[in-house]
């Protein structure tokens, strides 16, 4: 009897051991994430303000020998400079022109050479970059600070909160290509060169001479407003290095699915190059070509907010799919009258990656 009682107590004790809840596995407080990122809603506006060329006054220019080598009148298709004589007799050997179409009455007593100055029709428009998705990635470190109980769909669960830091890279590549047409103000200065036959274009005379000598002031000046077409190619290429810091909240939705909410401060270094080429065509005149390039680096400050779904694969690793919004404002740079303004004020990113706890 005693033996049977001992056996029965052992069975009951064993059952009691089986039904006692197991201790919860401690949660590792540190998490490291590696995420791919695709960013959109980043765009650039390209504007233009063509520098006004100094075509000089209508009439003879006052010169002295000390001004030799300077440009007295600058045009889209040539210039009138000051030669070694200081333009003695109001004439110079230091001048240039671009195309035969600038000459009328070649080799005759009534021969003329015309120079032109006009702004770009692009000055009247704001051109936007093509829409692009910008690839990148980021590294993130998160640290649990605490937890609290909450109810999700009628079930009590434990939510965790903490702070996270991230550093990332986005490939910046924005461009605009196309043409615009509009009237422009065109100034035409006509110089009386008589029977002088200039060398074939493009030609540039020398400061000391010898060479063909032409007047240093126009015989006539006309201002008109013809139609013109500008073909523009604007490009911003570079990198955005981003950094964020802020709190996060993790809310389990099921045994494996976890919602994460985050926000905080954002800091970014925009390291980029802006370059442009432009050709401006006016009927009957040489095409004007303009270009420029400039490197710039600027710091941008703002905020970030994000939401993500994490799928737990193991006790220490999860897959993540997220959405992030960043507001970092705008940054601009200018070269030769052209300006590129990059807007990162409403940047949105889709992220995906993997998290490790340790």
Secondary structure, DSSP 8 states (H G I E B T S, - for coil): -HHHHHHHHHHHHHHHHHHS--------SEEEEEEEEEEES-EEEEEE---------SS-----GGGTT-EEEEETTEEEE--TTSSGGGEES-EEE--GGGEESTTSTT-EEEEEEE--GGGG--EE-----EEEEEEEEEEEEEEEEEEETTEEEEEEEEEEEEEEEEEEEEEEEEEEEEE--EEEEEEE-TT----SSSEE--SS--S--EESS-SEEEEE--EEEEEEEEEEEEEEEEEEEEEEEEEESSSSEEEEEEEEEEEEEEEEEEEEEEEEE-TTS--EEEEEEEEEEEEEEEEEEEEEEEEESSSSEEEEEEEEEEE--EEEEEETTEEEEEE-TTEEEEEEEEEEE-
